[in-house]
Amino acid sequence: MAVAPGSRCLLLLFLLLLGILGVPALGDPGPLEDVVIDRYYIPKICLREAQMGDFIRYHYNGTFKDGKKFDSSYDRGATVAGVVGVGRLITGMDRGLQGMCVNERRHLIVPPHLGYGSIGVAGLIPPDATLYFDVVMLDIWNKNDKLQITTLSKPERCNRTVENSDFVRYHYNGTLLDGTPFDSSYSRNQTYNTYIGKGYIIPGMDQGLQGVCMGEQRRVVIPPHLAYGENGAGDKIPGSAVLIFDVHVIDFHNPADPVEIETTFRPEGCNVTTRNRDFVRYHYNCSLLDGTRLFSSHDYGKPQEVTLGANKVIEGLNSGLLDMCAGERRVLIVPPHLGHGESGARGVPGSAVLRFEVELISMEEGVPEGYLFIWHGEPPASLYEQMDLNKDGGIPADEFSTFIKTQVAEGKGRLMPSSDPEKVIADMFQNQDRNQDGKITPDELKLKSDEDQEKIHEEL
């Protein structure tokens, strides 16, 4: 019977398909000559395929044709790690694993001559056994691999980047190459803080944080030889594991850093500026460098008040408030060694760099350290007699207060500036009332300069 050319082609194609599908009616195809690979799950993203000479980690179940299991890495609770394509595995597995992506799953059918042959494995695999493997690839790396750094987000402004010996505070999520999480600073609700370039962290992270900007986000992929090597770490990082860190640098500083001062506004005709011992009133906003708001004087509806140089504020803020005019505005960047140090403070994380926006509202000239009141000229020759207003030979607190206030009002002297001058005068009276009987006698009244001179003589 003649067959049209077009029909002949369709018939040949049909027979070919039946041959491929192995329909029994067309005969037994015979023993397998090569490993059969069924890629039943291929991830959408495959950045790398396993090649000859690569180190890989994988899980597998091994069964016979009837489904009976002869081996499983899952039962041992540990992945298999080794080099692919160099004869360290049975030939069928060596071939079947090449070209796999991380997270890819394959069914492999390994004929006897590519498995354990006519000998088998005593007590485990009979001779001439065809082996069935279900495999999932978890990790791929090579001893020639280097660190991989991808910038995920970078601030527009980057005045400085991390260098060796800098102290860095950063958040991170750590995962294995297959996406399994092993650690996260976010879960502990605190940053990881460390010096860079001093060997305090794994080499890959030491390198991966170099050159990073404040606020930058990076992905750092670290091969095992730059991480935890063949031994791994704990029960969450297997041996020979590639690690992925998604890092967000919050801030960094160097122990030699000074306070950074940026003047954003300085009024014209600024002739009088702040010095230590001056009493100042200022508004401020304090935040972390990632923008996290900490404190603000505006929350209290009034300026902050402090005597500069009296150890009432952190050293960095005190420095940043010096040489300011009333009305001037500044931005201060205060490193932790001039702020709240490694321990932090209430509401302030340890080792945090602080950002202050300050505006000086007013200032009052101070007095030298150790003084509560100073004369603008020479004090009266008969100081006690003038202070004893009712001339009864004793000076009670009210007479003392009236006299001091009069001197201030007449411009003959000034009190240590304070929000409470009454408290300053009360402290002065208490210092002079040496026996604490409520009045000052001629023997008790002494100028601070005279007291200092007496101390010098005593030391000599």
C-alpha positions as CSV (number, residue, x, y, z in Angstrom):
1,M,0.0,0.0,0.0
2,A,1.4,3.3,-1.0
3,V,1.8,6.0,1.6
4,A,1.8,9.7,0.7
5,P,5.0,11.5,1.4
6,G,3.4,13.7,4.1
7,S,1.7,10.8,5.8
8,R,5.1,8.9,5.7
9,C,6.7,11.7,7.7
10,L,3.9,11.7,10.3
11,L,4.2,8.0,10.7
12,L,8.0,8.1,11.2
13,L,7.5,11.0,13.7
14,F,4.9,8.9,15.6
15,L,7.2,5.8,15.7
16,L,10.0,8.0,16.9
17,L,8.0,9.4,19.7
18,L,6.8,5.9,20.7
19,G,10.4,4.8,20.8
20,I,11.4,7.7,23.0
21,L,8.5,7.2,25.4
22,G,9.3,3.5,25.6
23,V,5.9,2.0,24.8
24,P,6.0,-1.7,25.7
25,A,4.3,-2.7,22.5
26,L,7.3,-1.5,20.5
27,G,9.7,-3.6,22.5
28,D,12.1,-3.3,25.5
29,P,14.6,-0.5,25.1
30,G,17.2,-2.5,27.0
31,P,19.5,-1.5,29.9
32,L,20.3,2.2,30.4
33,E,23.6,3.4,28.9
34,D,23.8,6.7,30.8
35,V,22.3,8.4,33.8
36,V,18.8,9.6,33.3
37,I,18.2,13.1,34.6
38,D,14.8,14.5,35.4
39,R,15.0,18.2,36.4
40,Y,11.6,18.3,38.1
41,Y,12.2,21.7,39.8
42,I,14.4,24.5,38.4
43,P,14.5,27.8,40.3
44,K,13.6,30.9,38.4
45,I,16.9,32.5,39.3
46,C,20.0,30.5,38.7
47,L,23.1,32.5,39.3
48,R,25.5,29.6,39.0
49,E,25.5,25.9,37.8
50,A,27.7,23.2,39.4
51,Q,30.7,22.5,37.2
52,M,33.6,20.0,37.3
53,G,35.9,20.9,40.2
54,D,33.3,22.8,42.2
55,F,32.6,22.1,45.8
56,I,29.0,21.3,46.4
57,R,26.6,20.5,49.3
58,Y,23.4,18.6,48.7
59,H,20.8,16.4,50.3
60,Y,19.6,13.1,48.7
61,N,17.4,10.0,49.2
62,G,18.6,6.9,47.5
63,T,16.2,4.0,46.6
64,F,15.9,1.0,44.4
65,K,13.3,0.6,41.7
66,D,10.8,-0.8,44.1
67,G,11.1,2.3,46.3
68,K,13.1,0.6,49.1
69,K,15.5,3.1,50.6
70,F,19.2,2.2,50.9
71,D,20.6,5.5,52.0
72,S,19.6,9.1,52.9
73,S,21.6,12.2,53.9
74,Y,18.4,13.3,55.7
75,D,18.5,10.3,58.0
76,R,22.1,11.3,59.0
77,G,21.0,14.9,59.6
78,A,23.9,16.3,57.6
79,T,24.3,17.3,54.0
80,V,26.9,15.7,51.7
81,A,29.8,17.9,50.8
82,G,32.4,17.2,48.2
83,V,34.0,18.0,44.8
84,V,31.9,17.2,41.7
85,G,33.2,15.8,38.5
86,V,36.6,14.5,39.7
87,G,35.8,10.9,40.4
88,R,35.2,11.1,44.2
89,L,31.5,10.1,43.6
90,I,30.1,7.2,41.7
91,T,30.1,8.1,38.0
92,G,26.4,8.4,37.7
93,M,26.1,10.9,40.6
94,D,29.1,12.8,39.3
95,R,27.4,13.2,35.9
96,G,23.9,13.8,37.4
97,L,24.9,16.7,39.7
98,Q,26.7,18.7,37.1
99,G,24.8,21.7,35.7
100,M,22.6,21.9,38.8
101,C,21.5,25.3,40.3
102,V,21.2,26.0,44.0
103,N,17.7,24.8,45.1
104,E,17.3,22.8,41.9
105,R,15.8,19.3,42.4
106,R,16.5,16.3,40.3
107,H,15.5,12.6,39.9
108,L,18.5,10.6,38.8
109,I,18.4,7.0,37.5
110,V,21.9,5.5,37.7
111,P,22.5,2.2,35.8
112,P,24.7,-0.4,37.4
113,H,27.8,0.3,35.4
114,L,27.7,4.0,36.5
115,G,26.9,3.0,40.1
116,Y,28.4,0.1,42.0
117,G,28.5,-2.4,39.1
118,S,28.4,-6.1,39.3
119,I,30.0,-6.1,42.8
120,G,27.6,-3.8,44.6
121,V,28.1,-2.9,48.3
122,A,28.0,-5.8,50.7
123,G,24.9,-5.7,52.8
124,L,23.6,-2.5,51.3
125,I,23.5,-2.6,47.5
126,P,23.2,-5.8,45.5
127,P,25.1,-6.5,42.4
128,D,23.9,-4.9,39.1
129,A,21.5,-2.7,40.9
130,T,19.9,0.4,39.2
131,L,19.9,3.2,41.7
132,Y,17.3,6.0,42.0
133,F,18.3,9.3,43.6
134,D,16.2,12.3,44.6
135,V,18.6,15.2,45.0
136,V,18.4,18.9,46.0
137,M,21.4,21.2,45.5
138,L,22.1,23.5,48.5
139,D,25.5,25.1,47.9
140,I,28.1,25.6,45.1
141,W,31.5,27.2,45.4
142,N,35.1,26.9,44.2
143,K,38.4,27.4,46.0
144,N,39.2,30.1,43.5
145,D,36.0,32.1,44.4
146,K,36.5,35.6,45.7
147,L,34.2,37.8,47.8
148,Q,31.1,39.0,45.9
149,I,29.8,42.5,46.9
150,T,26.6,44.0,45.6
151,T,25.5,47.5,46.5
152,L,21.8,47.4,47.3
153,S,21.3,51.0,48.3
154,K,23.8,53.9,48.7
155,P,23.1,57.3,50.1
156,E,23.5,60.3,47.7
157,R,26.0,61.9,50.1
158,C,29.0,59.9,51.2
159,N,31.8,62.0,52.7
160,R,33.7,59.1,54.2
161,T,33.9,55.3,53.9
162,V,34.9,52.6,56.3
163,E,38.7,51.9,56.7
164,N,40.8,49.6,58.8
165,S,40.6,50.4,62.5
166,D,37.2,52.0,62.2
167,F,34.4,50.9,64.6
168,V,31.2,50.0,62.7
169,R,27.6,49.5,63.9
170,Y,25.5,47.5,61.4
171,H,22.4,45.4,61.1
172,Y,22.5,42.2,59.1
173,N,20.5,39.2,57.9
174,G,22.6,36.0,57.4
175,T,21.4,33.2,55.1
176,L,22.9,30.2,53.4
177,L,23.0,30.0,49.7
178,D,19.7,28.2,49.5
179,G,18.0,30.9,51.5
180,T,18.0,29.2,54.9
181,P,18.5,31.9,57.6
182,F,21.1,31.3,60.2
183,D,21.3,34.6,62.1
184,S,20.0,38.2,62.2
185,S,20.9,41.2,64.3
186,Y,17.3,42.4,63.8
187,S,16.0,39.4,65.7
188,R,18.0,40.6,68.7
189,N,16.9,44.2,68.2
190,Q,20.4,45.6,68.4
191,T,23.2,46.3,65.9
192,Y,26.4,44.3,65.7
193,N,29.3,46.5,66.7
194,T,33.0,45.8,65.9
195,Y,36.3,47.1,64.8
196,I,37.1,46.5,61.1
197,G,40.4,45.0,59.9
198,K,41.5,43.7,63.2
199,G,40.4,40.0,62.8
200,Y,37.5,40.3,65.2
201,I,35.1,38.9,62.6
202,I,35.3,36.4,59.7
203,P,37.7,37.5,57.0
204,G,35.0,37.8,54.4
205,M,33.0,40.3,56.5
206,D,36.2,42.2,57.4
207,Q,36.8,42.7,53.7
208,G,33.1,43.1,52.8
209,L,32.7,46.2,55.1
210,Q,35.7,48.0,53.7
211,G,34.8,51.1,51.7
212,V,31.1,51.2,52.8
213,C,29.3,54.5,53.3
214,M,27.2,55.4,56.3
215,G,23.7,54.3,55.6
216,E,24.7,52.0,52.7
217,Q,23.1,48.6,52.2
218,R,25.2,45.7,50.8
219,R,24.9,42.1,50.0
220,V,28.1,40.2,50.7
221,V,28.5,36.6,49.5
222,I,31.3,34.9,51.3
223,P,32.9,31.5,50.2
224,P,33.7,29.1,53.0
225,H,37.4,29.7,53.0
226,L,36.7,33.3,54.0
227,A,34.0,32.3,56.4
228,Y,33.8,29.2,58.7
229,G,35.6,26.7,56.5
230,E,35.1,23.0,56.5
231,N,34.0,22.9,60.2
232,G,31.1,25.4,60.0
233,A,29.9,27.1,63.2
234,G,27.3,25.8,65.7
235,D,24.3,23.9,64.5
236,K,23.1,26.5,62.0
237,I,26.2,26.9,59.7
238,P,27.2,23.7,58.1
239,G,30.8,22.9,57.1
240,S,31.8,24.3,53.7
241,A,28.9,26.7,53.6
242,V,28.7,29.8,51.4
243,L,27.2,32.6,53.5
244,I,25.1,35.6,52.3
245,F,24.9,38.7,54.5
246,D,22.6,41.5,53.7
247,V,24.2,44.4,55.6
248,H,22.9,47.9,56.6
249,V,25.6,50.1,58.0
250,I,24.1,52.4,60.7
251,D,27.2,54.4,61.6
252,F,30.9,54.2,62.1
253,H,33.7,56.2,63.7
254,N,37.3,56.1,64.6
255,P,38.6,56.4,68.2
256,A,40.6,59.4,67.0
257,D,37.6,61.3,65.5
258,P,36.9,64.8,66.9
259,V,33.4,66.4,67.0
260,E,32.3,67.4,63.5
261,I,30.8,70.9,63.5
262,E,28.8,72.4,60.6
263,T,27.5,75.9,61.1
264,T,24.2,76.2,59.2
265,F,23.5,79.8,60.3
266,R,25.6,82.5,62.0
267,P,24.1,85.9,62.6
268,E,25.9,89.1,61.4
269,G,27.9,91.1,63.8
270,C,28.8,88.1,65.9
271,N,31.4,89.5,68.4
272,V,30.6,87.7,71.6
273,T,30.8,83.9,71.6
274,T,30.5,81.2,74.3
275,R,33.3,80.0,76.5
276,N,33.6,77.5,79.3
277,R,31.8,78.6,82.5
278,D,29.2,80.6,80.5
279,F,25.6,79.8,81.1
280,V,23.7,79.1,77.9
281,R,20.2,78.3,76.8
282,Y,19.8,76.3,73.6
283,H,17.3,74.1,71.7
284,Y,18.4,70.8,70.3
285,N,17.3,67.8,68.4
286,C,19.3,64.6,68.9
287,S,19.1,61.6,66.6
288,L,21.2,58.6,65.4
289,L,22.8,58.8,62.0
290,D,20.2,56.6,60.4
291,G,17.6,59.3,61.3
292,T,16.2,57.6,64.4
293,R,15.0,60.4,66.7
294,L,16.2,60.2,70.3
295,F,15.5,63.4,72.2
296,S,14.5,67.0,71.6
297,S,14.3,70.1,73.9
298,H,11.2,71.1,71.9
299,D,9.4,68.2,73.6
300,Y,9.7,70.1,76.9
301,G,8.6,73.5,75.5
302,K,11.6,75.3,76.7
303,P,15.4,75.5,76.0
304,Q,17.9,73.4,77.7
305,E,20.1,75.3,80.3
306,V,23.6,74.4,81.2
307,T,26.9,75.9,82.4
308,L,29.5,75.0,79.9
309,G,32.6,73.3,81.1
310,A,30.9,72.1,84.3
311,N,30.6,68.4,83.2
312,K,26.8,68.8,82.9
313,V,26.6,67.5,79.3
314,I,28.6,65.0,77.3
315,E,32.0,66.2,76.2
316,G,31.1,66.3,72.5
317,L,28.1,68.5,73.0
318,N,30.0,70.8,75.3
319,S,32.7,71.2,72.6
320,G,30.1,71.9,70.0
321,L,28.5,74.7,72.0
322,L,31.7,76.6,72.4
323,D,32.5,79.7,70.3
324,M,28.8,80.2,69.4
325,C,26.9,83.4,69.1
326,A,23.3,83.8,70.3
327,G,21.1,82.9,67.4
328,E,23.7,80.6,65.7
329,R,22.6,77.2,64.5
330,R,24.9,74.1,64.1
331,V,24.9,70.5,63.3
332,L,27.2,68.4,65.5
333,I,28.3,64.8,64.8
334,V,29.5,63.4,68.1
335,P,31.5,60.1,68.1
336,P,30.7,57.7,71.0
337,H,34.0,58.3,72.9
338,L,32.9,62.0,73.2
339,G,29.3,60.9,73.8
340,H,27.9,58.0,75.8
341,G,30.6,55.5,75.0
342,E,30.3,51.8,74.6
343,S,27.7,51.4,77.2
344,G,25.3,54.0,75.8
345,A,22.7,55.6,78.0
346,R,19.0,55.4,78.6
347,G,17.5,55.5,75.1
348,V,21.0,55.7,73.5
349,P,22.5,52.5,72.0
350,G,26.1,51.6,73.0
351,S,28.8,52.9,70.7
352,A,26.4,55.2,68.8
353,V,27.4,58.2,66.9
354,L,25.0,61.1,67.7
355,R,23.7,63.9,65.5
356,F,22.7,67.1,67.2
357,E,20.9,70.1,65.6
358,V,21.5,72.9,68.1
359,E,20.4,76.6,68.2
360,L,21.9,78.9,70.8
361,I,19.1,81.0,72.3
362,S,21.0,83.1,74.8
363,M,24.2,83.2,76.8
364,E,25.4,84.8,80.1
365,E,29.0,85.4,80.8
366,G,30.3,83.0,83.4
367,V,32.6,83.2,86.4
368,P,35.8,81.3,86.9
369,E,35.6,77.7,88.1
370,G,35.1,77.5,91.9
371,Y,33.5,80.9,92.1
372,L,29.8,81.8,92.7
373,F,30.3,85.5,92.5
374,I,33.0,87.8,91.2
375,W,33.6,91.6,91.6
376,H,34.0,93.7,88.5
377,G,36.5,95.8,90.4
378,E,38.1,95.8,93.8
379,P,35.8,94.7,96.6
380,P,34.9,97.3,99.3
381,A,37.7,97.8,101.8
382,S,35.2,97.4,104.7
383,L,33.2,94.6,103.2
384,Y,31.9,93.1,106.4
385,E,30.7,96.5,107.7
386,Q,28.8,97.2,104.5
387,M,27.3,93.8,104.4
388,D,26.1,94.1,108.1
389,L,23.1,96.3,107.2
390,N,21.7,96.7,110.7
391,K,25.1,96.9,112.3
392,D,24.4,94.3,114.9
393,G,27.6,92.4,114.4
394,G,26.1,89.4,112.6
395,I,24.9,88.9,109.0
396,P,21.9,86.7,108.6
397,A,20.8,85.2,105.3
398,D,18.4,87.9,104.3
399,E,21.0,90.7,104.9
400,F,23.5,88.7,102.9
401,S,21.0,88.2,100.0
402,T,20.0,91.9,100.0
403,F,23.6,93.0,99.8
404,I,24.6,90.7,97.0
405,K,21.6,91.5,94.9
406,T,22.4,95.2,95.3
407,Q,25.9,94.7,94.0
408,V,24.6,92.9,91.0
409,A,22.0,95.5,90.3
410,E,24.6,98.3,90.5
411,G,27.0,96.4,88.2
412,K,29.7,96.0,90.8
413,G,29.7,92.3,90.5
414,R,28.0,89.3,89.0
415,L,26.7,85.9,90.1
416,M,27.5,82.6,88.6
417,P,24.8,82.5,85.9
418,S,22.0,80.1,86.7
419,S,18.3,79.7,86.2
420,D,17.9,80.1,90.0
421,P,20.0,83.0,91.3
422,E,18.4,82.6,94.8
423,K,20.0,79.1,94.9
424,V,23.4,80.6,94.0
425,I,23.1,83.2,96.8
426,A,22.0,80.5,99.3
427,D,25.0,78.4,98.4
428,M,27.3,81.5,98.9
429,F,25.8,82.1,102.3
430,Q,26.2,78.5,103.4
431,N,29.8,78.5,102.3
432,Q,30.5,81.6,104.5
433,D,28.4,80.4,107.5
434,R,31.1,78.0,108.4
435,N,29.7,76.9,111.8
436,Q,26.2,76.7,110.2
437,D,24.6,78.8,113.0
438,G,22.5,80.9,110.6
439,K,24.7,84.1,110.5
440,I,28.1,85.1,109.3
441,T,30.6,86.6,111.8
442,P,33.7,88.7,110.9
443,D,35.9,85.7,111.4
444,E,33.9,83.6,109.0
445,L,33.7,86.1,106.1
446,K,36.5,85.4,103.6
447,L,36.9,86.2,99.9
448,K,37.6,83.2,97.6
449,S,40.9,84.7,96.6
450,D,42.0,84.9,100.2
451,E,41.0,81.3,100.8
452,D,42.9,80.1,97.8
453,Q,46.0,82.0,99.0
454,E,45.7,80.4,102.5
455,K,45.6,76.9,100.8
456,I,48.8,77.7,98.9
457,H,50.5,78.6,102.2
458,E,49.2,75.4,103.8
459,E,50.6,73.3,101.0
460,L,54.0,75.0,101.2
